[in-house]
């Protein structure tokens, strides 16, 4: 998870800087 802006302290802030496609790919399983 190197360079991943998401932190346990800011779960909501995670979705702004990170590409939504990344989360889509993770949850397509």
Rosetta constraint file for C-alpha pairs under 8 A:
AtomPair CA 4 CA 18 HARMONIC 7.71 0.50
AtomPair CA 5 CA 14 HARMONIC 6.26 0.50
AtomPair CA 5 CA 17 HARMONIC 6.90 0.50
AtomPair CA 5 CA 18 HARMONIC 7.08 0.50
AtomPair CA 6 CA 10 HARMONIC 6.55 0.50
AtomPair CA 6 CA 11 HARMONIC 6.25 0.50
AtomPair CA 6 CA 13 HARMONIC 6.78 0.50
AtomPair CA 6 CA 14 HARMONIC 4.26 0.50
AtomPair CA 6 CA 15 HARMONIC 7.75 0.50
AtomPair CA 6 CA 18 HARMONIC 7.84 0.50
AtomPair CA 7 CA 11 HARMONIC 6.02 0.50
AtomPair CA 7 CA 14 HARMONIC 7.02 0.50
AtomPair CA 10 CA 14 HARMONIC 6.49 0.50
AtomPair CA 11 CA 15 HARMONIC 7.78 0.50
AtomPair CA 12 CA 16 HARMONIC 7.92 0.50
AtomPair CA 13 CA 17 HARMONIC 7.35 0.50
AtomPair CA 14 CA 18 HARMONIC 6.25 0.50
AtomPair CA 15 CA 19 HARMONIC 7.23 0.50
AtomPair CA 15 CA 20 HARMONIC 6.70 0.50
AtomPair CA 18 CA 22 HARMONIC 7.36 0.50
AtomPair CA 19 CA 23 HARMONIC 7.41 0.50
AtomPair CA 20 CA 24 HARMONIC 6.30 0.50
AtomPair CA 21 CA 25 HARMONIC 6.10 0.50
AtomPair CA 22 CA 26 HARMONIC 6.38 0.50
AtomPair CA 23 CA 27 HARMONIC 6.17 0.50
AtomPair CA 24 CA 28 HARMONIC 5.93 0.50
AtomPair CA 25 CA 29 HARMONIC 7.72 0.50
